[in-house]
Amino acid sequence: MKLIKKINHFSTIIRKWLTKANFNCPSCGSKESIVIDRKNLILTLRRCYQCQLLFKVPTTSLEENILHYNREEDLDFASQLPSMLELSKLINSQFKETAGDCSSKIQILKLLGCQSGENLLDFGGAWGYHSWQLKQAGYKVQSFEISAKTCYYARNALEIDAYGSWEELTTPIDIFFSIHALEHIPNLKETIDKAWHILKPGGLFIAFTANGCRSFRAKNKVNWYKSWENGHINFLDEVYYNNIFQAFPRIMLSTMDNVYSAEQLKTWNQIEPSCEITDLSGSELFIAARKPK
Ligand SMILES: [Zn+2]
């Protein structure tokens, strides 16, 4: 089965390569890009000249992506729905020490001054384990998830306000919050524009993603390579974020492997349209950008 999947995947890449149908930037559509890294003759990582996004070529279309997340192919924590017994154990442990534990990220929200009671959108919320923890932390949570099955599970098993389309969301929101989702979506610009549009004036855009930054590549070339080559269709980095959020106050850190400064998050200048950056050499990239009041 695994072999058939691999053959299908490879033949899709060959077909796309031969027809050159999937070489444009998946986010802004630009035809101009430069090769940054390559796996083999046909699979490359490119940077878009127009929007500066790092993306994998051949690219994945929005339709292919929706189809992928509505199939039961992956068996990672985000896509494997737990039985009711497993779920009750996870809830009893508050997801501590599981792949779905987001307590350290909730700590970052608090350091940034996000108050309990604020309206938060958990973008790419899968079956609701992050949304559940965010609700426990006091936020009014809605979840956005394109997989119909996981979205249904979040609604019914965890009582999360989970939706599969932007139109169903109650807006505006105070916080757009996303953990390892932006690197999986082809229509990134459209998504960020929509997120920015539904944020209240003074609202906060927050994303955790795999780290495409040069300093991570310099520190750990093997893991940087694995990260774009394996599954991710975009690779977020400081060059892209600085381009799209250049008019707004923003802060970027590397979380997970690096010890970030709590003080820096607390004292971040959220008024000037400038960027605060510290060490970006860890495997996870964090950004917060503030929409002006
Ligand atoms: Zn682009």
Residues whose N, C-alpha, C, O or C-beta is under 5 A from the ligand:
A	BS01	ZN	C25 S27 C28 G29 S30 C48 Q50 C51 Q52 L53
